[in-house]
Amino acid sequence: MEVMTFNIDKDRRNLVDDKQNFSIDFHDSKYNWLQARQYEESMRQVEVHVVHGNGSPVDLTGMNPVFEGWLPEGVYRIIDAKHSVMIDAQNGIFRFDFPAPAFQVAGSYKQAFFRLMKDGMSVTTLEFSLDVMADKVISGLVPSDYITPFEDEYDKLTAIVEKADSKFTEQLINWKNEFNKTIGDLNGDYLSIKSLADALDARLKTLEDKINADGLLTQADFDAQIKIVNEAINNALTQLKQPIPVNDTIIVGRPVSTEHKSALDNLKASIDTDKFNMIFITDTHYAQQSELDDYAPGYAVDHLNNALYLDDSVDVIVAGGDNIDGHNNSYNGILNDEKKFAIELLYGSNNHADKFALKGNHDDGSWRLYAYRQGELDYQYSTPETIPFSKFKSDYQNADLLFEEHRNGDSNYFYKDYPEKKVRLIGLDSNDTPEDKLTSDGGLKYVGIDYMGYRQEQLDWIANTALQNVPEDYTTIIIGHCGAEPTPYDDDLSDPTHGHHTNQAQLNQIINNFIKGTAETITNDVTDFEINVKTDFTAQGPRVMAGYIHGHDHKENYSTTVGFNSIGVINSFGPSWRYGDNDGWNLITLDAENHKLIFKGFGQATNRTIVY
């Protein structure tokens, strides 16, 4: 039996250059592979091991592994949800028995991977090489889509029609309800649903012909009842074909108000699309429920919808961190808050603009842990859980590289080039803290609400990947949650009541070396944040950086004391923090010709121009 091992934190491949003629290069020996001959069935098995970046097993308890494949000729798909066998869930091991339809067509699969499903959420493994060798001796299988959720539903429908007794109508209505549940359980996997619905539609046509030929029902009876089936399919397809607009169909939050729409239309009319345009909306602090009476977190997603209204007119929309509030006594509540915000950011508009989320000091829900240790949560009898970094990565689909950005695996930091605008955008993770360091109560040693900063891997990636190979005529923009100014507490981590931005000064050194085109070895020996980063920009030469844009401070600010523009954007629900719809964020335009960053304010935000 072939053994495959997938590291869901570190496995990566380069983006496919020609997306039209999608083809993955599997020449590197690091890729898993499987070969089979046409028409093999069930005997071709693989044992799959799923591990984290440090080699520890991923707990697959409650997960359903689904094989997804795109057959060699690029026409048919396989989505198999029922041929996996869990061998050792806690140690991340399952077996998959490939069914005969997986080997219908000879050649190399365009794409093949496993999707791990649980509670409507999923994470995928890297692709593996799957080759099907031709069988010239035996023939007979007809290529087709093979979709197990729909195969099951079709089999049930066939049984209902063949029985065709007096309860036909009741049985068919029950089947329709099950069919709709199948659509819902796929949880937004739109391409898969479209393929499945098309496949079922074709099978129903065959069934219709059989019914007519065998005279199982009168034509009138059939027409009336099959209408139910067709309506179910058509309703699902109609939803898939339509983009999600910013109106009453918004997934989360309210539609844009008439008052805001007028202001947003004016803002949209002012946009010069020949220039690079970015919306930076930060510190939204979304929550369905908050421990703090003077917060207005319910407005946060409404404000995000205001920003998404400009989706078709800008290049990028950035949620700048503290996207959720985390002041909720329910752990499931804060998990739900983060998931909802992520869904709305990624899918709550027509997706013209790229959408990136930065992680802030509230996004791990660690305020609860801090308050518990300070004795402020009387009802809490055990150490509150915090949201793992991996959950943030999963909710925002980092590993999928939805906008063709470059990341360090599925990291919360990234960069992307915009060649037409001659811009490199770099996003930072300013809450890059040691997640494996715990205290005696079992909670994080470095509670994210106050412990912020950067560690070796991210700083090395910034210095030697993100800031390298920048074309001479490009302008670089850096975005992060926390400001660029160091604090007096960055190297003394003993007091948890202060905000710490450890290695912020060291990051600034890297950026200044990039701007000047110089080289330097940058170190720090703060325990658990030790770094030794070598920078060398001498071959690249000096480069232009317009600014370092951030949130966190809940106010507009500006400074050049760190050697470059550090520009703060206001929090999106207003400086008062009181109940009321006080939105605030900026449309930021890069005027490269005149070396200006032009900030146009919405709501509480003001208009500013920053020269670089």
Residue pairs with C-beta under 8 A, 6 or more apart in sequence:
1 45
1 46
1 47
1 95
2 34
2 45
2 46
2 47
3 46
3 47
3 48
3 49
4 32
4 34
4 46
4 47
4 48
4 49
4 128
5 32
5 48
5 49
5 50
5 51
6 32
6 48
6 49
6 50
6 51
6 114
6 125
6 126
7 51
7 52
7 53
7 55
8 50
8 51
8 52
8 58
8 123
8 125
8 399
8 410
9 52
9 53
9 54
9 390
9 409
9 410
10 53
10 409
11 125
11 126
11 409
12 126
12 409
13 24
13 31
13 126
13 127
14 25
15 401
15 404
16 22
16 23
16 24
22 70
22 74
22 110
22 111
23 110
24 110
24 111
24 127
26 33
26 108
26 129
31 126
31 127
31 128
31 129
32 126
32 128
32 129
33 128
33 129
33 130
33 131
34 44
34 46
34 128
34 129
34 130
34 131
35 130
35 131
35 132
35 133
36 44
36 98
36 102
36 103
36 130
36 131
36 132
36 133
37 103
37 132
37 133
37 134
37 135
38 103
38 104
38 105
38 106
38 132
38 133
38 134
38 135
38 138
38 141
39 100
39 103
39 135
39 138
39 140
39 141
40 98
40 100
40 103
41 98
41 99
41 100
41 103
42 97
42 98
42 99
42 100
44 97
44 98
44 103
45 95
45 96
45 97
45 98
46 95
46 96
46 98
47 87
47 93
47 94
47 95
48 65
48 93
48 94
48 95
48 96
48 114
48 125
49 57
49 92
49 93
50 57
50 58
50 60
50 92
50 93
50 116
50 125
51 57
51 58
51 92
52 58
53 409
57 90
57 91
57 92
57 93
58 92
58 116
59 89
59 90
59 92
60 86
60 89
60 90
60 92
60 93
60 94
60 116
61 89
61 90
62 89
62 118
62 119
63 89
63 116
63 117
63 118
64 81
64 84
64 116
64 117
64 118
65 84
65 86
65 94
65 96
65 114
65 115
65 116
65 117
66 79
66 80
66 81
66 84
66 114
66 115
66 116
66 117
66 122
67 78
67 79
67 80
67 83
67 84
67 96
67 98
67 102
67 112
67 113
67 114
68 77
68 78
68 79
68 80
68 111
68 112
68 113
68 114
68 115
68 124
68 192
69 77
69 78
69 79
69 102
69 109
69 111
69 112
69 113
69 130
70 76
70 77
70 78
70 109
70 110
70 111
70 112
71 77
71 78
71 104
71 105
71 107
71 109
71 110
71 143
72 105
72 106
72 107
72 108
72 109
72 110
72 132
73 105
73 107
73 143
74 110
75 143
76 104
76 105
76 143
76 144
76 145
76 146
77 145
77 146
77 147
77 192
77 195
78 101
78 102
78 145
78 146
78 147
79 145
79 146
79 147
79 148
79 149
79 192
79 195
79 196
80 98
80 99
80 102
80 146
80 148
81 117
81 148
81 149
82 148
82 152
83 96
83 97
83 98
83 99
83 148
84 94
84 95
84 96
84 97
85 94
85 95
85 96
85 97
86 93
86 94
87 93
87 94
87 95
96 114
99 146
100 141
101 141
101 144
101 146
102 146
103 132
104 141
104 142
104 143
104 144
104 146
105 132
105 143
106 132
106 133
106 134
106 135
107 131
107 132
108 129
108 130
108 131
108 132
109 129
109 130
109 131
109 132
111 127
112 127
112 128
112 129
112 130
113 124
113 125
113 126
113 127
113 128
114 124
114 125
115 122
115 123
115 124
115 125
116 122
116 123
116 124
116 125
120 185
120 187
121 187
121 339
121 394
122 187
122 189
123 394
123 399
124 399
124 400
144 199
145 195
145 196
145 198
145 199
147 192
147 195
147 196
147 199
147 200
149 182
149 185
149 186
149 196
150 182
150 196
150 197
150 199
150 200
153 175
153 178
153 179
153 182
153 200
154 200
154 203
156 175
156 178
157 172
157 175
157 204
157 207
157 229
158 207
160 168
160 171
160 172
160 175
161 207
161 211
161 216
162 216
163 171
164 216
164 217
168 217
168 221
168 225
169 225
172 225
172 228
172 229
173 228
175 229
176 228
176 229
176 232
179 229
179 232
180 232
180 236
183 193
183 197
183 236
186 192
186 193
186 196
188 343
188 347
190 240
193 236
193 240
194 237
194 240
197 233
197 236
197 237
197 240
200 233
201 233
204 226
204 229
204 230
204 233
208 222
208 226
211 217
211 222
212 219
212 222
217 225
243 349
243 350
243 351
244 250
244 251
244 347
244 348
244 349
244 350
245 349
245 350
246 255
246 256
246 305
246 308
246 309
246 311
246 348
246 349
247 255
247 256
248 255
250 305
250 344
250 348
251 340
251 343
251 344
251 347
251 348
252 301
252 340
252 341
252 343
252 344
252 348
253 301
253 302
253 304
253 305
253 344
254 302
254 305
255 305
256 264
256 305
256 306
256 309
260 306
260 309
260 583
261 309
263 602
264 306
264 309
264 310
264 602
267 310
267 587
267 600
267 602
268 309
268 310
268 313
270 600
271 277
271 310
271 313
271 314
271 587
271 589
272 589
273 313
275 421
275 589
275 590
275 591
275 592
276 315
276 418
276 421
276 423
276 589
276 590
276 592
277 313
277 314
277 315
277 316
277 587
277 588
277 589
277 590
278 314
278 315
278 316
278 317
278 318
278 425
278 477
278 587
278 588
278 589
278 590
279 307
279 310
279 314
279 316
279 317
279 318
279 353
279 585
279 586
279 587
279 588
280 318
280 320
280 479
280 549
280 551
280 569
280 585
280 586
280 588
281 303
281 304
281 307
281 317
281 318
281 319
281 320
281 572
281 585
282 318
282 319
282 320
282 321
282 322
282 358
282 360
282 481
282 550
282 551
282 552
282 569
282 571
282 572
282 585
283 320
283 321
283 322
283 360
283 551
283 552
283 554
283 570
283 571
283 572
283 573
284 300
284 301
284 303
284 304
284 319
284 322
284 323
284 324
284 341
284 571
284 572
284 573
285 295
285 297
285 300
285 322
285 323
285 324
285 325
285 362
285 571
285 573
286 297
286 298
286 300
286 301
286 304
286 323
286 324
286 325
286 337
286 340
286 341
287 295
287 297
287 298
287 300
287 324
287 325
287 326
287 327
287 328
287 333
287 334
287 337
288 297
288 298
288 328
288 333
288 336
288 337
289 328
289 329
289 330
289 333
290 297
290 325
290 327
290 328
291 327
291 328
291 329
291 371
292 327
294 577
294 578
294 579
295 325
295 327
295 577
296 573
296 574
296 577
296 578
296 579
296 580
296 581
296 582
297 325
297 327
297 573
299 573
299 581
299 582
299 583
300 323
300 324
300 325
300 341
300 572
300 573
301 340
301 341
301 344
302 581
302 583
303 572
303 573
303 583
303 585
303 603
304 319
304 341
304 344
304 345
304 348
304 572
305 344
305 348
306 583
306 585
306 602
306 603
307 317
307 585
307 602
308 317
308 344
308 345
308 348
308 349
309 349
310 317
310 353
310 587
311 317
311 349
311 350
311 351
311 352
311 353
312 350
312 352
312 353
313 352
314 353
314 587
315 353
315 354
315 418
315 421
316 353
316 354
316 355
316 356
316 425
317 345
317 353
317 354
317 355
317 356
318 355
318 356
318 357
318 358
318 427
318 479
319 341
319 345
319 355
319 356
319 357
319 358
320 358
320 360
320 479
320 480
320 481
320 549
320 550
320 551
320 569
321 357
321 358
321 359
321 360
321 361
321 362
321 363
321 430
321 431
321 480
321 481
321 482
321 551
321 552
322 360
322 361
322 362
322 363
322 481
322 551
322 552
322 571
323 338
323 341
323 342
323 345
323 357
323 360
323 362
323 363
324 334
324 337
324 338
324 341
324 362
324 363
324 365
325 337
325 362
325 367
326 334
326 337
326 362
326 363
326 364
326 365
326 366
326 367
326 368
326 387
326 449
327 367
327 368
328 334
328 337
328 365
328 368
329 368
329 377
329 379
329 380
331 365
331 384
331 385
334 365
334 368
334 387
335 387
335 391
338 363
338 387
338 391
338 392
338 395
339 395
342 357
342 395
342 396
342 397
345 355
345 357
345 396
346 355
346 396
346 397
346 402
354 403
354 405
354 416
355 402
355 403
356 403
356 405
356 414
356 427
356 479
357 396
358 412
358 427
358 428
358 429
358 430
358 479
358 480
358 481
359 389
359 392
359 412
359 429
359 430
359 431
359 481
360 430
360 431
360 481
360 482
360 551
360 552
361 431
361 448
361 449
361 450
361 452
361 481
361 482
361 499
361 552
362 448
362 449
363 387
363 392
363 431
363 448
364 386
364 387
364 388
364 389
364 392
364 431
364 448
364 449
365 384
365 385
365 386
365 387
366 386
366 444
366 447
366 448
366 449
367 449
368 377
368 380
368 384
368 386
369 383
369 384
369 386
369 443
369 444
369 447
369 449
370 447
370 449
370 450
370 496
371 377
372 380
372 383
372 384
372 443
373 441
373 443
373 447
373 496
374 497
377 384
383 441
383 442
383 443
384 443
386 443
386 444
386 447
386 448
388 435
389 412
389 435
392 412
393 399
393 410
393 411
393 412
398 407
398 410
398 411
398 412
398 414
399 409
399 410
401 407
403 416
404 416
405 414
405 415
405 416
406 414
406 415
406 416
406 465
406 466
407 413
407 414
408 457
408 458
408 461
408 465
411 429
411 458
411 461
412 429
412 432
413 426
413 427
413 428
413 429
413 432
413 458
413 461
413 462
413 466
414 426
414 427
415 424
415 425
415 426
415 427
415 465
415 466
416 424
416 425
417 423
417 424
417 425
417 474
418 424
418 425
421 590
421 592
422 471
422 473
422 474
422 475
422 592
423 474
423 475
423 476
423 477
423 590
423 592
424 466
424 470
424 474
424 475
424 476
424 477
425 476
425 477
425 479
426 462
426 466
426 467
426 476
426 477
426 478
426 479
427 478
427 479
427 480
428 454
428 458
428 462
428 478
428 479
428 480
428 481
428 507
429 454
429 458
429 480
430 452
430 453
430 454
430 480
430 481
430 482
430 501
430 504
430 550
430 552
431 448
431 452
431 453
431 481
431 482
432 453
432 454
432 455
432 458
433 444
433 446
433 448
433 451
433 452
433 453
433 455
434 445
434 446
434 455
434 528
434 529
435 444
437 444
437 445
437 446
437 528
438 444
438 445
439 445
445 528
446 493
446 528
447 496
450 496
450 497
450 498
450 499
450 500
451 493
451 496
451 500
451 502
452 481
452 482
452 499
452 500
452 501
452 502
453 490
453 500
453 501
453 502
453 503
453 504
453 529
454 502
454 503
454 504
454 506
454 507
454 529
454 531
455 503
455 529
455 531
456 530
456 531
456 532
456 533
459 503
459 506
459 507
459 510
459 522
459 531
459 533
460 533
462 507
462 510
463 510
463 513
463 514
463 522
463 533
463 534
463 535
464 534
464 535
467 476
467 510
467 511
467 514
467 537
467 543
468 537
468 540
469 540
470 476
470 514
470 540
470 543
472 541
472 543
474 543
474 544
475 544
475 545
475 546
475 590
475 592
476 514
476 543
476 544
476 545
476 546
477 545
477 546
477 547
477 549
477 590
477 597
478 511
478 545
478 547
478 548
478 549
479 548
479 549
479 550
480 548
480 549
480 550
481 550
481 551
481 552
482 501
482 504
482 550
482 552
483 501
483 550
483 552
483 553
483 557
483 559
483 566
483 568
484 504
484 507
484 508
484 548
484 550
484 559
484 562
484 564
484 566
485 504
485 559
485 561
485 562
485 566
486 501
486 504
486 505
486 508
486 562
487 498
487 499
487 500
487 501
487 504
489 495
489 498
489 499
489 500
490 500
490 501
490 502
490 503
490 504
490 505
490 526
491 502
491 524
491 526
493 500
493 502
493 526
493 527
493 528
493 529
502 524
502 526
502 529
503 524
503 526
503 529
503 531
506 522
506 523
506 524
506 531
506 533
508 562
508 563
508 564
509 520
509 522
509 535
510 522
510 533
510 535
511 545
511 548
511 563
511 564
512 562
512 563
512 564
513 519
513 520
513 535
513 537
514 535
514 537
514 543
514 545
515 542
515 543
515 544
515 545
515 563
515 564
516 537
516 542
517 537
517 538
517 540
517 541
517 542
517 543
518 535
518 537
518 538
519 534
519 535
519 536
519 537
519 538
520 534
520 535
521 532
521 533
521 534
521 535
522 531
522 532
522 533
522 534
522 535
523 531
523 532
523 533
524 530
524 531
537 543
544 595
544 612
545 564
545 565
545 612
546 565
546 590
546 595
546 597
546 610
546 612
547 564
547 565
547 566
547 567
547 597
547 610
547 612
548 562
548 564
548 565
548 566
548 567
549 567
549 569
549 588
550 566
550 567
550 568
550 569
551 568
551 569
551 571
552 568
553 568
554 570
554 571
554 575
555 568
555 570
555 571
555 575
556 568
556 569
556 570
556 605
556 606
556 608
557 566
557 567
557 568
558 565
558 566
558 567
558 568
558 608
558 610
559 565
559 566
560 566
564 612
565 597
565 610
565 612
567 597
567 599
567 610
569 585
569 586
569 599
569 605
570 584
570 585
570 586
570 604
570 605
571 584
572 583
572 584
572 585
572 603
573 582
573 583
573 584
574 580
574 582
574 583
574 584
574 603
574 604
575 582
575 584
575 604
576 582
582 603
582 604
583 602
583 603
583 604
584 601
584 602
584 603
584 604
584 605
585 601
585 602
585 603
585 605
586 599
586 600
586 601
586 602
586 605
587 599
587 600
587 602
588 597
588 598
588 599
588 600
589 597
589 598
589 600
590 596
590 597
590 598
591 597
591 598
595 611
595 612
596 609
596 610
596 611
596 612
597 609
597 610
597 612
598 608
598 609
599 605
599 606
599 607
599 608
599 609
599 610
600 607
601 607
601 608
